[in-house]
Amino acid sequence: MSRVEGLTSWYSDWQGLSAAILGIGVSGFAAADSLRELGVDVTVYAPEKHTRYNKLLDAIGARYVCAYLDELCEVDVDFIVVSPGISPDNPVIKRLRDRQIPILSEIELAWRVRDKVNTCPWILITGTNGKTTTALLTGSMLAKDGARVAVCGNIGTPVLDAVRNPKGFDYLVVELSSFQLSLLPMHGNGAVKGFSSACVNLDEDHLEWHGAKELYYCAKSRVYHGTTGFCVYNLDDEETKKMVEQACVARNVRAIGFGLCVPDVGQVGIVDGILCDRAFLSARKDSALEITSVEKLEKNKLSMRHIISDVLCAVALARSVETNPLSISRALDEFCLSPHRTEVVAKEMGVMWVNDSKATNPHAVIASLSNFSRVILIFGGLMKGVDVSGIFDRFYETIKAVVVIGKNQSFVGNIKCKKIVCIPDSNDPMSEAVAAADLLATPGDTVLLSPGGSSFDQFESYEHRGNCFINAVKDLVKRK
């Protein structure tokens, strides 16, 4: 066993070790900062110079080397911390493993040193869509109940920053991407063990990175591995149930289902428009605990089907740590969705304009389309190797027309739609798409930006894409 494998605490002997961090960004810097605080000699390798991080790394005493990954096969260090953007199947990573160099992710490192201030339960959340909303909902419910909680991980705040917070936390709500999960070990001291774990839903995504649907699903399933309290799964998604059934968990762990249906014992669901818990009350065999109503959720723009599903998942996670139902209800009354998630930006001349730029895969588009009856769909982007034809087969009657954006529109030949308008690549494709949608729309229609792909072919981010849509719609409304 290497010396690194035996390091299971902030207070273990890290002093004098050397580490290479592959990739920089908020999580990479958090790893560098943590390791320097532990007395580790740190060198950060990244292919581009980042002026901001150069100065910060200098300040903490870490070196910064501009280098590409394929130049690092012979790096000589005690262990390596990798960015979640680097696949564990990368030939360089395989070569480093062959050399018996321990390779950690930022999440594994955070798990090993989680006791710096206090050791608190981790609530783990993943899913193809809705994981950020579910994490934020869960965090708000716990906070409303008086707990000190950090929502961290893929959502933006590095887990290493959370575990080093001098005040400590009662809970960490950790959002995990498939990239982060694929880097986590299944066994040993670095295996993360959540108290409660959930996969919100599952569908094909990031196949260009994982290589196959099965590998993507396998990565997601790791969220349940080692769970010590509750495995929360989606009753409307059979794959998440299979994951729980196949997971290696601690003894006496309970499986809790959530779904848009009347709940059975051990489930969270809906009865006559009331969100109910039949999982965490002692009299669950013959009664249910009321949490809130769909009518109340509607007032706070949380009543679309896929959002209610996220709410139910968060309710299950919050109840798993004994959060008061009244606190959950109050948190929901105050919760605001993050932008670019089925966001109504205008209602003009009987047409509703909806920004769902965060829908970067087919599963998200399907979830969004399920809320509307007649849609002009603005669709396209980087499709990440996923077949999108099923969307148009399933919603042939719903989609009145599709306005296609994106540089690569080769998928158009494989879809069935009543009307297809292709927007050529230009300096302002979104304004052209909005103008085209306006010509197609009639009263009662919804113009829905739900692209189904990443934004980076024409935009800086999904936020930039969504803001371009909002601005184009506002300009259109002004002209009318």
Residue pairs with C-beta under 8 A, 6 or more apart in sequence:
2 78
2 79
2 100
2 102
3 17
3 78
4 17
4 78
4 79
4 102
4 104
5 102
5 188
5 189
5 190
6 12
6 189
7 13
7 14
7 112
7 189
8 112
8 189
9 112
9 113
9 115
10 38
10 113
10 114
10 115
10 116
11 115
12 112
14 35
14 38
14 39
14 40
15 38
15 39
15 40
16 39
16 40
16 41
17 39
17 40
17 41
17 78
17 79
18 40
18 41
18 42
18 43
18 76
18 77
18 78
19 35
19 40
19 41
19 42
19 43
19 77
19 78
19 79
19 80
19 81
20 42
20 43
20 44
20 45
20 72
20 75
20 77
20 80
20 81
21 28
21 31
21 32
21 35
21 42
21 43
21 44
21 45
21 80
21 81
21 82
21 83
22 45
22 46
22 69
22 72
22 80
22 81
22 82
22 83
22 86
23 45
23 46
23 82
23 83
23 85
23 86
24 44
24 46
24 50
24 53
24 64
24 83
25 83
26 156
26 157
26 158
27 83
27 84
27 106
27 158
27 160
28 44
28 46
28 53
28 81
28 83
28 106
29 53
29 56
29 57
30 106
30 158
30 159
30 160
30 161
31 81
31 106
31 109
31 158
31 160
32 42
32 44
32 57
32 60
32 62
33 60
33 160
34 109
34 110
34 113
34 160
34 164
35 42
35 62
35 81
35 109
36 42
36 60
36 61
36 62
37 164
38 113
42 61
42 62
42 63
43 62
43 63
43 64
43 65
43 77
44 53
44 57
44 62
44 63
44 64
44 65
45 65
45 67
45 69
45 72
45 75
46 53
46 64
46 65
46 66
46 67
47 66
47 67
47 68
47 69
48 66
49 66
53 64
54 64
57 63
57 64
58 64
69 86
69 90
69 92
70 91
70 92
72 92
72 96
73 92
73 95
73 96
75 96
77 101
78 101
78 102
79 101
79 102
79 103
79 104
80 96
80 101
80 102
80 103
80 104
81 103
81 104
81 105
81 106
81 109
82 93
82 103
82 104
82 105
82 183
84 105
84 106
84 154
84 177
84 179
84 180
84 183
85 179
86 93
87 93
87 179
87 182
87 209
87 210
88 103
88 182
88 183
89 211
93 103
96 103
97 103
103 183
104 112
104 190
105 180
105 183
105 184
106 158
106 159
106 160
106 180
107 153
107 159
107 174
107 176
107 180
107 183
107 184
107 192
108 183
108 184
108 185
108 190
108 192
109 160
110 158
110 159
110 160
110 162
110 163
111 122
111 190
111 191
111 192
112 189
112 190
113 160
113 163
114 120
114 122
114 163
116 163
116 164
117 163
117 164
117 165
117 166
117 167
117 168
118 168
118 169
120 168
120 169
120 170
120 171
120 172
121 171
121 172
121 194
121 195
121 196
121 229
121 321
122 171
122 172
122 174
122 192
122 193
122 194
122 195
123 138
123 171
123 172
123 173
123 174
123 194
123 195
123 196
123 197
123 317
123 320
123 321
124 174
124 176
124 192
124 194
124 196
124 197
124 198
124 223
124 227
125 131
125 134
125 135
125 138
125 173
125 174
125 175
125 176
125 197
125 198
125 200
125 223
125 313
125 317
126 175
126 176
126 177
126 178
126 181
126 198
126 199
126 200
126 220
126 223
127 134
127 198
127 199
127 200
127 201
127 202
127 220
128 200
128 201
128 202
128 203
128 204
128 205
128 220
128 361
128 363
128 364
129 200
129 201
129 203
129 306
129 359
129 361
129 363
129 364
129 367
130 200
130 201
130 306
130 307
130 309
130 310
130 313
130 367
131 154
131 175
131 176
131 200
132 154
132 155
132 175
132 338
133 307
133 310
133 337
133 338
133 341
134 198
134 200
134 310
134 313
134 314
134 317
135 151
135 153
135 155
135 173
135 174
135 175
136 151
136 155
136 335
136 338
137 310
137 311
137 314
137 331
137 332
137 335
138 151
138 173
138 314
138 317
138 318
139 149
139 150
139 151
139 173
140 331
140 334
140 335
141 314
141 315
141 318
141 323
141 327
141 328
141 331
141 332
142 149
142 170
142 171
142 173
142 318
142 321
142 323
143 149
143 331
144 327
144 328
144 330
144 331
144 334
145 318
145 323
145 324
145 327
145 328
146 327
147 170
147 171
147 323
148 167
148 168
148 169
148 170
148 171
149 169
149 170
149 171
149 172
149 173
150 157
150 162
150 165
150 169
150 171
150 172
150 173
151 157
151 173
151 175
152 158
152 159
152 161
152 162
152 172
152 173
152 174
152 175
153 159
153 174
153 175
153 176
153 180
154 175
154 176
154 177
154 180
155 175
159 172
159 174
162 169
162 172
163 172
171 321
173 317
174 194
176 223
178 205
178 206
178 209
178 210
178 216
178 219
178 220
179 206
179 209
179 219
181 219
181 220
181 222
181 223
182 210
182 215
182 219
182 222
184 190
184 191
184 192
184 222
185 191
186 222
186 225
186 248
191 225
191 226
192 226
193 226
193 227
193 228
193 250
194 223
194 226
194 227
194 228
194 229
195 227
195 228
195 229
195 230
195 320
195 321
196 227
196 229
196 230
196 231
196 232
196 317
196 320
196 321
197 223
197 224
197 227
197 230
197 231
197 232
198 223
198 231
198 232
198 233
198 313
198 316
198 317
199 220
199 221
199 223
199 224
199 233
199 234
199 237
199 240
199 243
200 234
200 240
200 309
200 310
200 313
201 234
201 236
201 237
201 240
201 309
201 363
202 217
202 220
202 234
202 237
202 239
202 240
202 243
202 363
203 361
203 362
203 363
203 366
204 213
204 216
204 361
204 362
204 363
204 386
204 387
205 216
205 360
205 361
205 363
205 384
205 386
206 216
206 384
207 213
207 216
207 384
207 385
207 386
208 384
208 385
209 384
210 216
210 219
217 239
217 243
220 243
221 243
221 246
221 247
223 243
224 231
224 243
224 244
224 247
224 249
225 247
225 248
225 249
226 248
226 249
226 250
227 247
227 249
227 250
227 253
228 249
228 250
228 253
229 250
229 253
229 254
229 320
230 253
230 254
230 255
230 256
230 316
230 317
230 320
231 244
231 247
231 249
231 253
231 254
231 255
231 256
232 256
232 257
232 258
232 313
232 316
232 317
232 320
233 240
233 241
233 243
233 244
233 255
233 256
233 257
233 258
234 240
234 241
234 257
234 258
234 259
234 309
234 313
235 241
235 257
235 258
235 259
235 261
235 267
235 269
236 259
236 260
236 261
236 309
241 257
244 255
254 266
254 279
255 266
256 266
256 267
256 268
256 279
256 280
256 316
256 320
257 263
257 264
257 266
257 267
257 268
257 279
258 267
258 268
258 269
258 309
258 312
258 313
258 315
258 316
259 267
259 268
259 269
259 309
259 312
260 269
260 270
260 305
260 308
260 309
260 312
261 269
261 270
262 269
262 270
262 271
263 269
263 270
263 271
263 276
263 277
263 278
263 279
263 288
264 278
265 278
265 279
265 284
265 285
266 278
266 279
266 284
267 278
267 279
268 275
268 276
268 277
268 278
268 279
268 291
268 312
268 315
268 316
268 319
269 275
269 276
269 278
269 312
270 276
270 294
270 308
270 312
271 288
273 293
273 294
273 295
274 290
274 291
274 292
274 293
274 294
275 290
275 291
275 292
275 293
275 294
275 297
275 308
275 311
275 312
275 315
276 288
276 289
276 290
276 291
277 284
277 288
277 289
277 291
277 315
277 316
277 319
277 325
278 284
278 287
278 288
278 289
279 316
279 319
280 289
280 319
280 320
280 322
281 287
281 288
281 289
289 325
290 325
291 315
291 325
291 328
291 329
291 332
292 328
292 329
292 332
292 333
294 303
294 308
296 329
296 332
296 333
297 303
297 307
297 308
297 311
297 332
300 332
300 333
300 334
300 335
300 336
301 336
301 337
301 344
302 308
302 311
302 332
302 335
302 337
304 342
304 368
304 371
305 367
305 370
305 371
306 342
306 367
306 368
306 370
306 371
307 337
307 341
307 342
311 332
315 328
318 328
319 325
319 328
337 343
338 358
339 355
339 463
339 466
340 355
340 356
340 357
340 358
340 462
340 463
340 466
341 356
341 358
342 354
342 355
342 356
342 368
342 371
343 354
343 355
343 356
343 466
344 352
344 353
344 354
344 355
345 353
345 354
345 355
345 469
345 470
345 473
345 474
346 352
346 353
346 473
346 474
346 477
347 353
348 476
348 477
348 480
349 443
349 480
350 442
350 443
350 444
350 445
351 438
351 441
351 442
351 443
351 444
351 445
351 446
351 447
352 445
352 446
352 447
353 446
353 447
353 473
354 368
354 372
354 446
354 447
354 448
354 449
354 450
355 449
355 466
355 469
355 470
356 364
356 365
356 368
356 448
356 449
356 450
357 449
357 451
357 455
357 462
357 463
357 465
357 466
357 469
358 364
358 462
358 466
359 365
359 367
359 368
359 450
359 451
359 452
360 381
360 451
360 452
360 453
360 454
360 455
360 462
361 384
361 386
361 452
361 453
362 386
362 387
362 388
362 390
362 391
362 452
364 450
364 452
365 377
365 379
365 388
365 391
365 450
365 451
365 452
366 391
366 394
366 395
368 448
368 450
369 375
369 377
369 391
369 395
369 398
369 399
369 448
369 450
372 398
372 446
372 448
373 398
374 398
374 400
374 444
374 445
374 446
375 395
375 398
375 399
375 400
375 445
375 446
375 447
375 448
376 400
376 401
376 402
376 403
376 437
376 440
376 441
376 445
376 446
376 447
376 448
377 399
377 401
377 402
377 403
377 448
377 450
378 402
378 403
378 405
378 433
378 434
378 437
378 447
378 448
378 449
378 450
378 451
378 469
379 388
379 402
379 403
379 404
379 405
379 450
379 451
379 452
380 404
380 405
380 406
380 409
380 451
380 452
380 453
381 405
381 406
381 451
381 452
381 453
381 454
381 455
381 456
381 457
381 458
381 465
382 406
382 408
382 453
382 454
382 455
382 456
382 457
383 408
383 411
383 452
383 453
384 453
384 454
387 414
388 411
388 414
388 415
388 452
389 411
389 414
389 415
389 416
391 415
391 452
392 399
392 402
392 415
392 416
392 417
393 416
396 416
396 417
396 418
399 417
399 418
400 418
400 419
400 440
400 445
401 417
401 418
401 419
401 420
401 421
401 437
401 440
402 415
402 417
402 419
402 420
402 421
403 421
403 423
403 433
403 436
403 437
403 440
404 412
404 420
404 421
404 422
404 423
405 423
405 429
405 430
405 433
405 451
405 458
406 451
406 453
406 457
406 458
407 425
407 457
407 458
408 457
409 422
412 420
412 422
419 440
421 436
421 440
423 429
423 432
423 433
423 436
424 432
425 458
426 432
428 468
429 458
430 465
430 468
430 469
430 472
431 468
431 472
431 475
433 472
434 447
434 469
434 472
434 473
434 476
435 472
435 476
437 447
438 447
438 476
441 447
449 465
449 466
449 469
451 465
454 462
455 461
455 462
455 464
455 465
458 465
459 465
459 468
